Amino acid sequence: MGKAMKEILNNEMPPKTCSIERLVTNKKDVKKVLGGEKTATRRNGRYVDIGEIMVLEGRKFKVEQVYRQTLGELTDEMAKQEGYDSVEAYKQTILSFHPGMPWTPDMKVWVHEFSQVSEG
């Protein structure tokens, strides 16, 4: 078992590198979250703790899971959580946002999964 996985299992996560307000900021992604098409986002750093609440246009979303994975572990099903039809569609969008970024199977990212908090 890798060190990163042990840290997560032991709940010993490294410090956050950003804040929840920066987790989902792209207008198209915000629309996908509000429409229920996007329930996860991947970042180079860890932005939030499990249980934190993200607010988008007055609606609340609770972070359910935070964990590491490699880009090589991505499946089409995971890409669908991101709001894309396939890994390839997700990859092309990410690379368009970050020109020159390498896309290597062993590159590690932080996965942040969230769900809408029902009011009432």
C-alpha positions as CSV (number, residue, x, y, z in Angstrom):
1,M,0.0,0.0,0.0
2,G,1.4,3.4,-1.0
3,K,2.2,6.2,1.5
4,A,-0.6,8.4,0.1
5,M,-3.2,5.7,0.6
6,K,-2.0,5.0,4.2
7,E,-2.2,8.8,4.9
8,I,-5.9,8.7,3.8
9,L,-6.7,5.6,5.7
10,N,-5.2,7.0,8.8
11,N,-6.9,10.3,8.1
12,E,-3.6,12.0,8.0
13,M,-4.1,14.2,5.1
14,P,-1.5,16.9,4.1
15,P,-2.4,20.5,4.6
16,K,-4.9,22.0,2.1
17,T,-3.3,24.0,-0.8
18,C,-6.4,26.1,-1.5
19,S,-9.9,26.9,-0.2
20,I,-13.3,25.5,-1.0
21,E,-14.3,28.7,-2.7
22,R,-11.8,27.8,-5.4
23,L,-12.9,24.2,-5.9
24,V,-15.4,24.8,-8.7
25,T,-15.0,28.2,-10.4
26,N,-15.3,27.6,-14.2
27,K,-18.7,28.8,-15.3
28,K,-19.4,25.7,-17.4
29,D,-18.4,23.5,-14.4
30,V,-20.6,25.5,-12.0
31,K,-23.6,24.9,-14.4
32,K,-22.8,21.2,-14.5
33,V,-22.7,21.0,-10.7
34,L,-26.0,22.9,-10.4
35,G,-27.5,20.6,-13.1
36,G,-26.4,17.4,-11.3
37,E,-24.0,16.4,-14.1
38,K,-20.8,17.0,-12.1
39,T,-20.3,15.4,-8.7
40,A,-16.5,15.4,-8.5
41,T,-13.6,17.6,-9.4
42,R,-9.9,16.8,-9.6
43,R,-7.1,19.2,-8.6
44,N,-3.4,19.0,-8.2
45,G,-3.7,20.0,-4.5
46,R,-6.1,19.2,-1.7
47,Y,-8.6,22.0,-1.5
48,V,-11.1,20.8,1.2
49,D,-11.7,18.5,4.1
50,I,-14.5,15.9,4.1
51,G,-17.7,17.5,5.4
52,E,-17.0,21.0,4.2
53,I,-19.8,22.8,2.4
54,M,-19.4,24.4,-1.0
55,V,-22.0,27.1,-1.9
56,L,-22.7,27.7,-5.6
57,E,-25.4,30.3,-6.5
58,G,-27.0,29.8,-3.1
59,R,-27.1,26.0,-3.3
60,K,-25.1,23.9,-0.9
61,F,-22.9,20.9,-1.7
62,K,-21.2,18.7,0.9
63,V,-17.8,17.2,0.3
64,E,-18.2,13.4,0.8
65,Q,-14.8,12.1,-0.2
66,V,-11.3,13.4,-0.7
67,Y,-8.6,11.0,-2.0
68,R,-5.7,10.7,-4.3
69,Q,-5.5,8.8,-7.6
70,T,-3.4,8.8,-10.7
71,L,-4.6,10.0,-14.1
72,G,-4.0,6.4,-15.3
73,E,-6.7,5.2,-12.9
74,L,-9.4,7.4,-14.5
75,T,-12.3,5.5,-16.1
76,D,-15.1,6.7,-18.3
77,E,-17.4,6.4,-15.3
78,M,-15.1,8.7,-13.3
79,A,-15.1,11.1,-16.2
80,K,-18.9,11.2,-16.1
81,Q,-18.7,12.3,-12.4
82,E,-16.7,15.2,-13.8
83,G,-19.4,16.0,-16.3
84,Y,-17.8,14.5,-19.4
85,D,-18.7,11.5,-21.6
86,S,-15.3,9.9,-21.6
87,V,-11.7,10.1,-20.2
88,E,-10.6,11.4,-23.6
89,A,-13.2,14.3,-23.5
90,Y,-12.1,15.2,-20.0
91,K,-8.5,15.0,-20.9
92,Q,-8.9,17.3,-23.9
93,T,-10.8,19.9,-21.8
94,I,-8.2,19.9,-19.0
95,L,-5.3,20.2,-21.5
96,S,-7.1,23.1,-23.2
97,F,-7.2,24.9,-19.8
98,H,-3.5,24.1,-19.1
99,P,-1.5,24.3,-22.3
100,G,1.8,22.4,-22.0
101,M,0.6,20.4,-19.1
102,P,1.8,16.8,-19.3
103,W,-0.8,14.1,-19.0
104,T,1.0,11.1,-17.7
105,P,-0.6,8.0,-16.2
106,D,1.4,8.2,-13.0
107,M,0.5,11.9,-12.3
108,K,-1.3,12.1,-9.0
109,V,-4.4,14.3,-8.4
110,W,-6.7,14.9,-5.5
111,V,-10.3,13.8,-6.1
112,H,-13.0,15.8,-4.3
113,E,-16.5,14.2,-4.5
114,F,-19.6,16.1,-3.4
115,S,-23.3,15.9,-3.3
116,Q,-26.1,18.5,-3.0
117,V,-27.4,19.1,0.5
118,S,-31.2,18.9,0.5
119,E,-32.8,21.9,2.3
120,G,-35.4,21.3,4.8
